[in-house]
Amino acid sequence: MAHDIQANLIPSHLPAPPGWEVAAFWRSAQEVAGDFYDFIEVAPHRLGIVIADVAGKGMPAALYM
């Protein structure tokens, strides 16, 4: 169940800013992962990228991430 929650939090569509090619891949090493990424449009023509990891901190930390 935790894996499904995490998988649904990962972006399903990647941004396509002009002049850039964006690619991402997420796969948990175990049932749950502490890895997270997201893309946030902070202003027109400005893209924020979030990359985070809480490896080894257990399921509560992985779900919080």
C-alpha positions as CSV (number, residue, x, y, z in Angstrom):
1,M,0.0,0.0,0.0
2,A,2.8,2.4,0.9
3,H,4.5,1.7,-2.5
4,D,1.2,2.6,-4.3
5,I,0.9,5.9,-2.3
6,Q,4.5,6.8,-3.2
7,A,4.1,5.9,-6.9
8,N,1.0,8.2,-7.1
9,L,2.9,11.2,-5.7
10,I,5.6,11.1,-8.4
11,P,4.6,13.3,-11.4
12,S,3.0,11.4,-14.2
13,H,3.7,14.2,-16.8
14,L,7.0,15.9,-17.2
15,P,7.3,19.6,-18.1
16,A,8.5,20.5,-21.6
17,P,10.1,23.9,-21.4
18,P,11.2,25.4,-24.7
19,G,14.8,24.4,-25.5
20,W,15.0,21.7,-22.9
21,E,14.4,17.9,-22.8
22,V,13.3,16.6,-19.4
23,A,13.4,13.0,-18.4
24,A,12.9,11.2,-15.1
25,F,12.7,7.6,-13.8
26,W,11.6,6.3,-10.4
27,R,11.8,2.8,-9.1
28,S,11.9,1.8,-5.5
29,A,14.7,-0.6,-4.5
30,Q,12.4,-2.2,-1.9
31,E,8.7,-2.0,-1.2
32,V,9.0,1.6,-0.2
33,A,11.5,4.2,-1.3
34,G,12.8,7.5,0.2
35,D,13.3,9.1,-3.1
36,F,11.1,11.9,-4.4
37,Y,11.2,14.4,-7.3
38,D,8.8,17.0,-8.6
39,F,8.7,19.9,-11.0
40,I,7.1,23.2,-10.0
41,E,6.4,26.2,-12.3
42,V,7.5,29.1,-10.0
43,A,6.8,31.8,-12.6
44,P,6.3,32.0,-16.3
45,H,9.4,30.5,-18.0
46,R,10.9,29.5,-14.6
47,L,10.8,25.9,-13.5
48,G,11.7,24.6,-10.0
49,I,13.0,21.1,-9.6
50,V,12.8,19.2,-6.3
51,I,14.9,16.2,-5.6
52,A,14.9,14.5,-2.2
53,D,16.0,11.3,-0.5
54,V,15.4,9.9,3.0
55,A,17.1,6.5,2.5
56,G,17.4,4.2,5.4
57,K,14.9,6.1,7.7
58,G,12.1,3.6,7.6
59,M,8.5,3.6,6.2
60,P,7.2,6.6,8.1
61,A,10.0,8.8,6.7
62,A,9.5,7.4,3.2
63,L,5.8,8.1,3.3
64,Y,6.4,11.6,4.7
65,M,8.9,12.3,1.9
